[in-house]
Amino acid sequence: MGGSRFSNCSMAEAIQLCQEISGKELAWTYTETNRIGDHIWYISDIRKFQSHYPDWRQEYDLRRLAQDIYEKNVERWIAEQVNTTVHPI
């Protein structure tokens, strides 16, 4: 659904946040050329959802969402990395 204005960021901000949370540098590149079809900036309009669920409130800010994603997946990511590492015979 998106985070509306409550919880949003640029890709550069997301990379920085993920590096802070994981304590690791991410491998990434930047190009000046926009990908076809990409939005330069997009903020979800959640008013229709809120009209159907008036008691619902966003509780997680961006940092908490990213932290939760990291904590729920880090063990799996480490296991996948170990399983894909080539070991000499």
C-alpha positions as CSV (number, residue, x, y, z in Angstrom):
1,M,0.0,0.0,0.0
2,G,2.9,2.3,0.6
3,G,3.8,4.6,3.5
4,S,2.2,7.9,2.3
5,R,4.1,10.9,3.8
6,F,4.4,9.1,7.1
7,S,7.0,6.6,5.9
8,N,8.9,7.2,2.7
9,C,12.4,7.8,1.4
10,S,14.6,8.0,-1.6
11,M,16.7,5.0,-2.8
12,A,19.8,6.8,-1.5
13,E,18.2,7.2,1.9
14,A,17.0,3.6,1.9
15,I,20.6,2.4,1.1
16,Q,22.0,4.5,3.9
17,L,19.4,3.2,6.4
18,C,20.0,-0.4,5.5
19,Q,23.7,0.0,5.9
20,E,23.2,1.6,9.3
21,I,20.8,-1.2,10.4
22,S,22.9,-4.1,9.1
23,G,26.3,-2.6,10.0
24,K,27.5,-3.5,6.5
25,E,28.3,-1.7,3.3
26,L,25.9,-2.5,0.5
27,A,27.2,-3.1,-3.0
28,W,25.4,-0.6,-5.3
29,T,25.9,1.6,-8.3
30,Y,24.3,4.8,-9.4
31,T,23.6,6.1,-12.9
32,E,22.2,9.4,-14.0
33,T,19.9,7.7,-16.5
34,N,16.4,7.0,-15.2
35,R,15.0,3.5,-16.0
36,I,12.0,3.6,-18.3
37,G,8.8,3.6,-16.3
38,D,10.4,4.5,-13.0
39,H,8.8,7.3,-11.0
40,I,11.1,10.0,-9.9
41,W,9.1,10.4,-6.7
42,Y,6.0,8.6,-5.6
43,I,4.0,8.9,-2.3
44,S,1.0,6.6,-1.9
45,D,-2.4,8.2,-1.3
46,I,-3.9,6.0,1.4
47,R,-7.1,8.0,2.0
48,K,-9.4,5.4,0.4
49,F,-7.9,2.6,2.6
50,Q,-8.3,4.9,5.6
51,S,-11.9,5.5,4.7
52,H,-12.6,1.8,4.8
53,Y,-10.6,1.3,8.0
54,P,-11.0,4.5,10.0
55,D,-9.5,3.1,13.2
56,W,-6.3,1.9,11.5
57,R,-3.2,4.0,12.1
58,Q,0.3,3.6,10.7
59,E,2.5,2.5,13.6
60,Y,5.9,1.8,12.0
61,D,8.1,4.6,10.7
62,L,10.6,3.8,8.0
63,R,13.4,2.9,10.4
64,R,11.2,0.4,12.3
65,L,10.0,-1.2,9.0
66,A,13.5,-1.7,7.7
67,Q,14.7,-3.0,11.1
68,D,11.9,-5.5,11.2
69,I,12.6,-6.7,7.7
70,Y,16.3,-7.1,8.6
71,E,15.6,-9.0,11.8
72,K,13.1,-11.3,10.2
73,N,15.4,-12.2,7.3
74,V,19.1,-11.9,8.4
75,E,19.4,-15.6,9.5
76,R,18.0,-16.7,6.1
77,W,20.3,-14.3,4.2
78,I,23.3,-15.6,6.1
79,A,22.4,-19.2,5.4
80,E,21.8,-18.5,1.7
81,Q,25.2,-16.8,1.5
82,V,26.9,-19.8,3.2
83,N,25.1,-22.3,0.9
84,T,26.1,-20.4,-2.3
85,T,29.8,-20.0,-1.3
86,V,32.1,-22.2,-3.4
87,H,34.4,-24.3,-1.3
88,P,37.6,-25.8,-2.7
89,I,37.8,-29.6,-2.7
